[in-house]
Each structure stands twice: as structure tokens, then as C-alpha cells.
Amino acid sequence: MDKVKSLAVTGKGGTGKTMIATLMIKILAENAKNKILAIDADSAMSLPYTLGMKVEKTVSEVRKGIIGKQQLKRQMENGSMRAFMREIISRGNGFDLLAMGRPEEPGCFCAVNDLLRYGIDTLIEDYDITIIDGEAGPEQLNRRVLKNIDVLLVVSDMSVRSLETAGGIMKVAQDGENGVLVRRAGLILNRARNDKPDEEILGKIGLDVWGRIPDDDTINSYDRSGKPLLELPDDSPCLEAVRQILKRIVPDML
């Protein structure tokens, strides 16, 4: 099995994808040998809050600053893109965080976007793994972050509507629409209870369930109080469920 360098989490809004991405970062950061880059590619920018971090600068702010400024753009092209992108990074406890910020305003900024994405591709080379909290579809990752994703986790709750949305996301991933290449993909069921989702719907999605995250009152309590999920106790059922998922994907990093 090829080494996993990029892991993206996506799904319908409100299904818990940011929570799962946060817990993956927390678990992988326990191993001091892991060099981890977290990317918040969701314009809602929830990941810094669940990580308990303050972001000083986003990629979108950099984009806005260089549009129309040819001199700065030439400096970026001629200089070290890795060093430039590192100036935007926020430092966490055992990981780095890059926030994409708000999507671009109307207009064509293709050259700027390509330059920034090249910078992100270059930056990622410095890390063992990149965890991406994405918007509801891998096409957004292609547009804003990466063209290739080693592992895509699509998160769904137990509702039929959420599962159908997950199926649509999976179709985009499997068909390679919008130029994004996903090497492996799996479904994560969040807030799982004793009842099982409709097996017929799961069959239509056509993907294995890679993990089930239980409904956890502690997670709900942390969300209500704004407490960072990195402070979850080790005996959290959600934390253990995410650990089992990572054992399936990146066992060598635990």
C-alpha cells in the first residue's frame, strides 16, 4: 500500500467533518515524529476554533493582496514559494495550520490561484501527512487546494438526506469530475446509534463504511461552550472511534 500523504474530510454541512478532522490531528500529533499540516479549506473556517487557535492570515487574504500587483507576483514566482507559504502558517501543538479563508470574489484569478496552489503543493512536501477539512465536495479541493488526494473520507450522519448527499460526493470522487484524482475513499457514519442506516441507500453509494462515530455528549458539551476539541479526555468514545479509523488508513503513524 502506498504511503498516505494527503487525507481530506468532506461531507454535508453539520455532519461533523470538522470534528473528525480535528480528532485526527489530535491523535496523529501524539506521535512527536509525525510532521502534520492541517488545512482548513472550508470557507466557514471552523477548524481553527475546534483546534483552539487564532489565525492571523489566510490564503485568500494573500490572494487579495497580490491581485493586480505584478511586482509582488513576480517576487513570488522568482522566490521560494515554500518560504512564502510558511509565512501564512499558524503554529499549533505538534502541527501547523494553513487556513484558505473565504473563496475568491467574482472574476478570473486563475493565474493567482495556480500560483498559490503550486505554493501549497510545494509546502506539503515538508510534511509527513496533510489533513484537510474540506467543503462539501472534492471539486472544491481541486479548485482551492489539491488536484490529487490519497484518501477521501466522506462524513454522513444517519439521516437519508445526508447519506444521499454523501453518495453524490462519492460519485464526483469516483468519476474524477473537475480534474480531482481520489485514490481511495470511504464513508464515515457520525452520531451512529444502535439503529442501522438504510442498507439499500448504502448499496447505492457503493462504498464501504470505514468507521462509525458514536453520539457523544462530551463533544456536544464542548461545542456549546466553545472549548477546543483538542482538550477531549482520552476516554472519549469519539476519540477512540477516530483512532480505529486511522489504524485502518495510516497505521504506521500511530
C-alpha positions as CSV (number, residue, x, y, z in Angstrom):
1,M,0.0,0.0,0.0
2,D,1.3,3.4,-1.0
3,K,2.1,5.9,1.8
4,V,-0.7,8.3,2.5
5,K,0.4,11.9,2.3
6,S,-3.0,13.6,2.0
7,L,-6.2,12.9,3.8
8,A,-9.3,15.0,3.1
9,V,-12.5,15.0,5.1
10,T,-15.7,16.2,3.4
11,G,-19.5,15.9,3.8
12,K,-22.7,17.8,4.1
13,G,-22.6,20.8,6.4
14,G,-23.4,19.9,10.0
15,T,-22.4,16.2,9.8
16,G,-19.3,16.6,11.9
17,K,-16.5,16.6,9.4
18,T,-14.6,19.3,11.2
19,M,-14.8,17.4,14.5
20,I,-13.4,14.3,12.8
21,A,-10.6,16.2,11.1
22,T,-9.7,17.8,14.5
23,L,-9.6,14.5,16.3
24,M,-7.4,13.0,13.6
25,I,-5.0,15.9,14.0
26,K,-5.1,15.4,17.8
27,I,-4.3,11.7,17.6
28,L,-1.6,12.0,15.0
29,A,0.1,14.8,16.9
30,E,0.5,12.5,19.9
31,N,3.4,10.9,17.9
32,A,6.1,13.6,18.0
33,K,7.8,12.1,15.0
34,N,4.8,13.0,12.7
35,K,5.1,16.3,10.8
36,I,1.5,17.3,10.3
37,L,0.0,20.1,8.2
38,A,-3.7,20.9,8.8
39,I,-5.5,22.8,6.0
40,D,-8.8,24.5,6.6
41,A,-10.3,24.5,3.1
42,D,-13.9,25.3,4.3
43,S,-14.9,28.9,3.9
44,A,-16.8,28.6,7.2
45,M,-13.3,28.4,8.9
46,S,-14.5,26.2,11.8
47,L,-11.2,24.2,12.1
48,P,-9.2,27.0,14.0
49,Y,-12.0,27.1,16.6
50,T,-12.1,23.4,17.3
51,L,-8.3,23.4,17.4
52,G,-8.3,26.4,19.8
53,M,-6.2,28.6,17.5
54,K,-6.2,32.1,16.2
55,V,-5.4,32.6,12.5
56,E,-3.5,35.8,11.7
57,K,-3.5,35.5,7.9
58,T,-5.3,33.3,5.3
59,V,-4.5,32.3,1.7
60,S,-7.5,34.3,0.5
61,E,-6.1,37.4,2.1
62,V,-2.8,36.8,0.4
63,R,-4.6,36.3,-2.9
64,K,-6.4,39.6,-2.5
65,G,-3.2,41.4,-1.7
66,I,-1.4,40.2,-4.9
67,I,-4.2,40.7,-7.4
68,G,-3.0,43.4,-9.8
69,K,0.3,43.8,-8.1
70,Q,2.7,42.3,-10.7
71,Q,5.8,43.1,-8.8
72,L,4.7,41.1,-5.8
73,K,3.5,38.3,-8.0
74,R,6.9,38.2,-9.8
75,Q,8.7,38.1,-6.4
76,M,6.6,35.0,-5.5
77,E,7.3,33.4,-8.8
78,N,11.0,34.0,-8.6
79,G,11.5,33.4,-4.9
80,S,11.0,30.4,-2.7
81,M,7.3,29.6,-2.7
82,R,7.8,27.2,0.3
83,A,9.2,30.1,2.3
84,F,6.4,32.4,1.2
85,M,3.7,30.0,2.2
86,R,5.3,29.3,5.6
87,E,4.7,33.0,6.4
88,I,0.9,32.3,6.4
89,I,1.1,29.2,8.6
90,S,-0.1,29.2,12.2
91,R,1.8,27.0,14.7
92,G,-0.1,24.5,16.8
93,N,0.8,22.0,19.4
94,G,2.5,19.3,17.2
95,F,1.1,20.5,13.9
96,D,0.9,23.5,11.6
97,L,-2.3,25.1,10.3
98,L,-2.9,26.7,6.9
99,A,-6.3,28.4,6.5
100,M,-7.6,29.0,3.0
101,G,-10.2,31.6,4.2
102,R,-13.1,33.0,2.1
103,P,-13.5,32.0,-1.5
104,E,-12.4,34.5,-4.2
105,E,-14.7,37.2,-5.3
106,P,-16.3,37.2,-8.8
107,G,-13.7,37.4,-11.5
108,C,-11.0,35.3,-13.0
109,F,-7.9,35.0,-10.8
110,C,-6.7,31.8,-12.5
111,A,-3.0,32.7,-12.6
112,V,-3.0,33.8,-9.0
113,N,-4.9,30.7,-7.9
114,D,-2.5,28.4,-9.8
115,L,0.4,30.2,-8.2
116,L,-1.0,29.8,-4.7
117,R,-1.9,26.1,-5.3
118,Y,1.6,25.5,-6.6
119,G,2.9,27.0,-3.3
120,I,0.6,24.7,-1.3
121,D,1.9,21.7,-3.3
122,T,5.4,22.8,-2.5
123,L,4.7,23.3,1.2
124,I,3.1,19.9,1.6
125,E,6.4,18.3,0.7
126,D,7.8,19.3,4.1
127,Y,5.2,17.2,6.0
128,D,4.5,13.5,6.6
129,I,0.8,14.0,6.2
130,T,-1.7,16.7,5.4
131,I,-5.2,16.7,6.9
132,I,-7.7,18.8,5.0
133,D,-11.1,19.9,6.4
134,G,-12.9,20.5,3.1
135,E,-16.2,21.9,1.9
136,A,-19.0,19.6,0.7
137,G,-17.3,18.1,-2.3
138,P,-13.8,17.2,-3.6
139,E,-14.2,19.6,-6.5
140,Q,-13.6,22.4,-4.1
141,L,-10.3,20.8,-3.0
142,N,-9.2,20.7,-6.7
143,R,-10.1,24.4,-7.1
144,R,-8.6,25.7,-4.0
145,V,-6.0,23.2,-2.6
146,L,-5.0,20.0,-4.3
147,K,-5.6,18.1,-7.6
148,N,-4.7,14.7,-6.0
149,I,-6.0,13.3,-2.8
150,D,-4.7,10.0,-1.4
151,V,-7.6,9.3,0.9
152,L,-11.1,11.0,0.9
153,L,-13.4,10.5,3.9
154,V,-17.0,11.4,3.3
155,V,-18.9,12.0,6.6
156,S,-22.6,11.4,6.9
157,D,-25.0,11.3,9.8
158,M,-27.7,8.6,10.0
159,S,-30.3,10.6,8.0
160,V,-31.4,9.6,4.5
161,R,-30.8,13.1,3.2
162,S,-27.2,13.2,4.5
163,L,-26.5,9.7,3.1
164,E,-27.8,10.7,-0.3
165,T,-25.6,13.8,-0.2
166,A,-22.6,11.6,0.6
167,G,-23.5,9.4,-2.4
168,G,-23.4,12.5,-4.6
169,I,-20.0,13.5,-3.3
170,M,-18.7,9.9,-3.8
171,K,-19.8,9.9,-7.4
172,V,-17.8,13.1,-8.1
173,A,-14.8,11.5,-6.4
174,Q,-15.1,8.2,-8.3
175,D,-15.8,9.7,-11.7
176,G,-12.8,12.1,-11.4
177,E,-15.0,15.1,-12.1
178,N,-13.4,18.6,-12.2
179,G,-10.0,17.0,-12.5
180,V,-9.6,15.8,-9.0
181,L,-8.0,12.4,-8.5
182,V,-9.0,10.5,-5.4
183,R,-7.0,7.3,-4.9
184,R,-9.1,5.8,-2.1
185,A,-12.4,6.8,-0.5
186,G,-14.6,5.6,2.4
187,L,-17.7,6.6,4.2
188,I,-17.7,7.6,7.9
189,L,-21.0,7.5,9.8
190,N,-21.2,10.1,12.5
191,R,-23.6,10.1,15.5
192,A,-24.1,6.4,15.0
193,R,-26.7,4.8,17.2
194,N,-27.9,1.2,17.6
195,D,-30.2,1.6,14.6
196,K,-28.6,1.0,11.2
197,P,-28.9,3.2,8.1
198,D,-30.9,2.0,5.2
199,E,-28.8,-0.8,3.6
200,E,-30.3,0.0,0.2
201,I,-29.1,3.5,0.3
202,L,-25.6,2.4,1.4
203,G,-25.6,0.0,-1.5
204,K,-26.3,2.8,-3.9
205,I,-23.5,4.9,-2.5
206,G,-21.3,1.9,-3.4
207,L,-18.6,2.4,-0.7
208,D,-17.6,0.5,2.4
209,V,-18.3,2.1,5.8
210,W,-14.8,2.7,7.2
211,G,-15.9,3.7,10.6
212,R,-18.8,4.7,12.9
213,I,-18.5,7.6,15.3
214,P,-20.9,7.3,18.3
215,D,-23.1,10.2,19.5
216,D,-21.0,11.7,22.3
217,D,-22.4,14.1,24.9
218,T,-18.9,15.4,25.7
219,I,-18.5,16.6,22.1
220,N,-21.8,18.3,22.3
221,S,-20.8,20.0,25.6
222,Y,-17.5,21.2,24.1
223,D,-19.3,22.6,21.1
224,R,-21.8,24.5,23.2
225,S,-19.1,26.0,25.4
226,G,-16.6,26.7,22.6
227,K,-14.0,24.5,24.3
228,P,-11.3,23.2,21.9
229,L,-11.7,19.6,21.0
230,L,-8.0,19.0,21.4
231,E,-8.8,19.0,25.1
232,L,-11.1,16.0,24.9
233,P,-10.2,13.3,27.5
234,D,-8.5,10.1,26.3
235,D,-11.5,8.0,27.2
236,S,-13.8,9.9,24.8
237,P,-15.8,7.3,22.7
238,C,-15.4,9.6,19.6
239,L,-11.7,9.8,20.1
240,E,-11.3,6.1,20.2
241,A,-13.6,5.6,17.2
242,V,-11.4,8.0,15.1
243,R,-8.3,6.3,16.3
244,Q,-9.6,3.0,14.9
245,I,-10.2,4.7,11.6
246,L,-6.7,6.0,11.5
247,K,-5.4,2.5,12.3
248,R,-7.0,1.4,9.0
249,I,-5.6,4.3,7.0
250,V,-2.2,5.2,8.5
251,P,-1.2,2.5,11.0
252,D,2.4,3.4,10.7
253,M,1.8,6.9,12.1
254,L,0.2,5.8,15.4
